[in-house]
């Protein structure tokens, strides 16, 4: 080995034209134990014409520097002892491929063969230049491939399905691929090579053997991997050629570093003996039909049935023959080939040839002709492949089938019906034409004529044999708008629909059905009429205006202020979308208003209009300011309702509804048809019934002059809590008076208005009216005089607001009579007391000069009259002295009230005199006398100048003549 290295190094030092290069198969090479291993070696760059020798050696992995010689092409005894026996037995040998290429064979590689293999070529050039050896690594792994299948013998019938399963497994750490295939070997001739059935290659691609490719394409051959180790072969429709020994073979592949694939090991499973029992190859045919006698135009169906075993797996061709002329041929592919005389007929859809099932073939002629009568034959040919690969044909024919075709006789009948013999204008006229007992194609014509028949019929529309609809000349425009529609509902039922029926559509409608039959040949087809029948129907169109009626009604002709009422406007007949109506509610008020908004009596104004499009249009006249009026209509547009809530005076009057009928023309324009006006509806809006009641108790009252007279007026009941009152006070003087005098009027707003009597009697300053509560009123006369005597009563007016907010007087009621008598009391003359005006104490009012007796009825303050004594300004005279004492004044007498009163008048008490003095200016004395009751007629006694009395919360004071000086409530 050292010599070889030295020679190589010396060669590198020289100069040569070419260099020797030795190449060996790239490694590492992985092979299974026991497999056949080959390693190639090539040499280039040597002297031409000299055959090269090859010497193979190896180096173990454990001793990488020790050479172990194996075999040489130049020396027969080249091998070391460890390989000598295997070389001598040709288990290891070198195959020379060319002068400069050789192949090392190890037929059964062993585990000890693993190592580094070297290929060396001795020098033949006389000088050393280049490389003379190359090495590659060989790895030997255990053979773990296992292929198993149960040995068995199977007997199948031709056409059956066979399934075989094979288990293939391996246990290696190397990246290897598997290929699994099924093979068939003849059980009779062992020398014959096995046939590949189906193989799953190492690339997972299915590949069928040459004899099985067509069957794999047809889906009769399958190889499925059902699990990680299981492979299943399926053969459908077994053939006798499938008989023999079937076995599974698997190979383990590895890809070498040079990208080539190498079969490391290949194994077979146990074989399966398969026997195929051939089926009976004979067959019979039969032609069947429902009947043999037909009428022209009817369809003919002939069926040819093949009776044989395993028909789907066999190849049959069926030929139809008519009177020795070919009609059609259907091969195994089921594609029909037609005769020349039947190509056009099949293209027109009048003929059908097809394979209904593997055993049944159909010939159908849609419309028989008289020339189709004759003999029909079915011929069946089977093509069979022999084991030698040749094809043989066997044919059979059926019996003759005689077909007769009779000419067509029309038995067509026509009946015409309609949705109604009398329709409303604008409704739909629908006619149904039913045709029976037909054999050929039909054409239908629709006509219209007057009932009297004075004019020729007009063509409405027609339907051709092919279903094409053609409108008549006079109805094209109307048909273009969709108002005339002709349909073929079923094969023998035709309909004519006229939408938006007009009065001019009234008349006789005729449906004429014509039956046709096809005549001539395919190249020159023609149609022949074989029958025609018609039917008529009279249609009456009732105009809308003839039954157009409008009526108005109300359940409440009279309502009370604030109530509601409904008005109904009924329009007949029912709503038709093609003939709609516009409805208007009109109103004439009972009387004209001051502002003119309501209108002049006798003149109707539009309230609201329901237009034909279904919208609302309000007029200038609005009820309840437009907020209390609602309108609606029924779904059928026959009832139009006007509702008014919280009715008032403005809603009282006469109501009327009018309807205008419109017709929509087929060009979508509108024309007026009729106008109808309903009856008049009078609505009265009344005031509510008054519940006003004033207390009517009569009474008599006696007062003294200068006292306060009060008369009450009580309202016992009223109509509403919202009622307001106006109170008028009247007085009736002494008997013989012409009329009662108005004293005072209190408006509902609280404003006062004095009557003429109050002005005449100068009562404005003394009369007073009060509202004690919402239902209690009082009249007060201050400083009564004897001339005030008379009969007093009140007149109450009840006022309410109507729904429009205006006030109206609902009722009047008067109270009972109160008799008032005013008397003069008797008193002694009063003593003169001189009190300077400027020295009057606060709270006291002194006379301007010395008081003396006087008589008068005028107010002394307003007219400068004199009254004796003086009086307190304070409203209360109960205390004889003012309290508190005015500033600058002091009580001089009495120092304290008496313990026991002294009463000069029977049953009365008297107060002690009061003396006031002005500080540092002398004394002012007031003497009080007895206090008398106003009804006491006993004259006062003593020297008092003022008498006082209390009764019913009133305080009176009498003077010299008994006239009251003060009056307080």
Phi, psi and omega in degrees: 000325178293327179295317181298320180293321179295317180297321180295317180295320179295323180295327181292338181280338182274181180237129180217163180285320183233156179240138178287133178228124178251128178237144180231159181303133185293145178242182002283148177257122181256123182226153179272150180296130180092355180273167179270121184248136175233140177225121181268158180214134181233154176224140178224168176081020180258175179288132185294146174090359182249123178288137185263146176255158184228131177239128183250133177224169178218161179229124179288155181291328181286330179232081187290343182262358184259122181275135175238112182284142183245296185206155180217148178277345182260331185238126181284331181257035184285331188287146170286168186299330183292336180244357186298316182295319182289330177287319182292330179272011179062020173285333174234127181203163181248128177256120178277122180271313176220189178298328186237023181216138181214162185229123178273126180249130169236103190294319179230093183291144182246164182296330181285348180284357181290131180164200183256117181263137180237136176250122182240139177241120179297152182286134178237013187253354181086345176217158184256121179207117180108203181249149185239357180212162176211152185234155174213156185257136178242126178246127181250122180245158179295151178274105183255004182290131179230127180232118183227145174204141183291133175288133184202165177234123184239143175241121181234159177261144179305130182098347179286179179246137181241139176228128178232143183239140180228135179259123181233126181215160177207157179223089181219150179272350181280156178275095183242160178244157178242148168232134183234130181218159177245140184229154179238124178242139180296133179278347182263322183240103182287345181280343181289139178292145179292148177266131176287125178269297182203134183228138171260106189290175180296339177268012179064042177244133178278135180221124181262150175292163185305315182290347187246004182297315181294323180289328175292319178297324179283355178087012180272357184228130181218147172227115185242139173265105187273341177205190183294334184234356187255137178230133184236129176259131179235127177238114176269153178050068180301145178241157178303333180289348179278357182286140179148202180262120179252134179214161181254134179232133180234146179229144178253126186245149173222147181263121180285167179301336178276015175073008177268153181262142181229133178277108182285322182204153180216131183222156180241151175266174176297152187269154176247125178275117182246127176244134181248125177267116181294152178265169179288127184269357181282156180209162177224158182228155180210137178253131182230152175207156183293318178208170184243356178244126185227164173253146181305135182099340179281158178273150177240132177235123176241133180238130178253118185252130179260126179250106181199169178273143175050051180299319181300334181269359182250162186249108181242144171240136183242131179239135175256132183232133177236115178052049177068008178252133180292134177261306180197155177231131178242113181277186179300335179280358178068019176264119183282145173242116188269153172288161185298325183283354186241001181295311180294325180293321178289324179294329178280359179081016181261007182210141180224130175230120181205164177260106183285327179204174179301338184247351185237130177237139188244138168236121183231125174254117189291312184234102181291147176242162178302326180287353177279357178287136180157199184260136178241136183229145174245123179246129182242131179236130177252131176254123185236140179262129181276164177302338178278354180096357179276163179244139175233147180246136174233129186235149174218155179232153181273178173285159179290139175245113183273124180244132176245142181234119180266147176299157184279138170239124184282129174237031186292141174231147184231135173229141184237128179228162181223163178291332177194143178281344177227119182240157177276146177304133182093345177281181182260131171261116181239120180247137180241122180253112181257128184241131185235160175058055178250150177238327182251181177297156183239150166232140185235135178238135178250132181228156176229143177211160178291156181295326180284341180074023182286338180242154179293154180297149177251138180280119177279303181194165179216156178236119181284177180300326182272006177092006180284131181260130179232118178287155178290161183301321183278358184235013182295315182296316179295324179289328180294336177271006176081017182270350175232126183224127180242130183225153170255096186291312176228183183298330183236019180230125179237145181232147174236124181239125174249110179272148180058062182301137180252159177302329179289350178279355179291132180160203181258129176253135184236135174245120181244122180251131179241130180259136184237158174224145182280134180231166179086189181260176180296325181286329180229078180280147176213162182242140182238131178282129181244352179185153179208131178220155181218164177214150182237158179212130179271131180237130176252130178254113181273120182294150182293322183292339180291332179241016183279111184229138177234129179223150179238147182211157177208141179273344185230084178290339178231131179227164179260154178312131177091349178277173179245155175213151180242141176241132182250133175242112184259126181244125178235147003282189183295159184297135175239125183300331181278339178232074181279168179234144171255130187243135181233131172268131180238157187214137173235116183294158181293326178206157182281147178273167181293327182272349180084004182290325183287327181108171181272137180302138181095359181239121178275141175231148182286132175267301183206149181231130170271108183287167181292337177279353179096007179265169179254140177228113183275143179271185180288329180280122179237129177273140176056036180059021177077003183257344182248015182243128176231152179225150173203172181216159182282167182295328181274001179059037176247347182231118180244118188250138175243121183243134178236126178253149179051061183292148177225195182298325184291339180271355179281133179159205184246132181245153181202143175242143179233147182231136179242123184268134181241150175238128177269122180283166182293342176267016176069018170266165185241146175221146180282140182252307184204158179228128181231146179237139183278176173291165181274142177240116176267125181244120177256132178249108187258155174287154179290157178290127184285142175245021182289132176213125180255139180303129187244036179281128177269143180207162178235132181234139179242129180230156173268154176304151182068007176266176181258127180254130180230132179235130181263150175228113187245130176269115183283323181206158179216166187287318185218156176292341178272003181293144174236152189241145167244128187246128177244126180258127180242154175227138178248118184286197182301164181303146181096356179291146183288316183208163177288142182262134176283119181270313186201144177233127177250115180289166179295337178277354180098359181285144180262146174216115181280145177278172180295330180295322180295325178288321183292318184270006179054052182258358185304323184279342185253343183270144182215132178240139183224151172253102184287326180202172181304340183231019180225125181233148183225144175243128183236132174249116179273146179051060185303146176239162181297334179288348178279356180296143180162187180256124181248142173203165181243150174242118185256129174253132179260128182240141176225162176260139176278172182303340179271000178091006180269143180273141176221150180273123183272316185200167175229148176205140182254157182271182173287173184262137177245114180274119182248127178237122181251122183247164176258124178283158180258123179222153177286158181298144180275150181281141181287135178231123180268114179232114177299139183298321184286345178263013179292134179290155175301136182093352179241150178236120184260155175288157185287333176214184185302128181289146174215163181300142178209164179223131179186162181246356182273158177288120185293335180286315185287334186240014176070018178288157182255141179228139183292151178073202180213167181225160178281143171282335180299141181293341182253131176248016181293318180275130182292337179240150179292146178221125358285164182292134181301152180296134182089001180238157179219152178279122179264325183199141358274159177291332180201154179296149178290149179285325181238116180290150177250123185249105175290336178260145183298132176072013182242168175243157180237148180259145179293154179293154181244132177238128176245145176228148176270132184302128179064017181222018176099201191228145173240127184243135173238129180254132176249135179262201182291148176264124184245151174287144180299332179269359180282123181265000180287126181299148178291148176242158180101192185253011182295149179257343181226133174249144182234153179208148175236130177204127179052042177076006179252146178243128180240153174228133181251147180254201182302314182265009179083011179280135181291136176269323180224158176211125184226138174268000000 
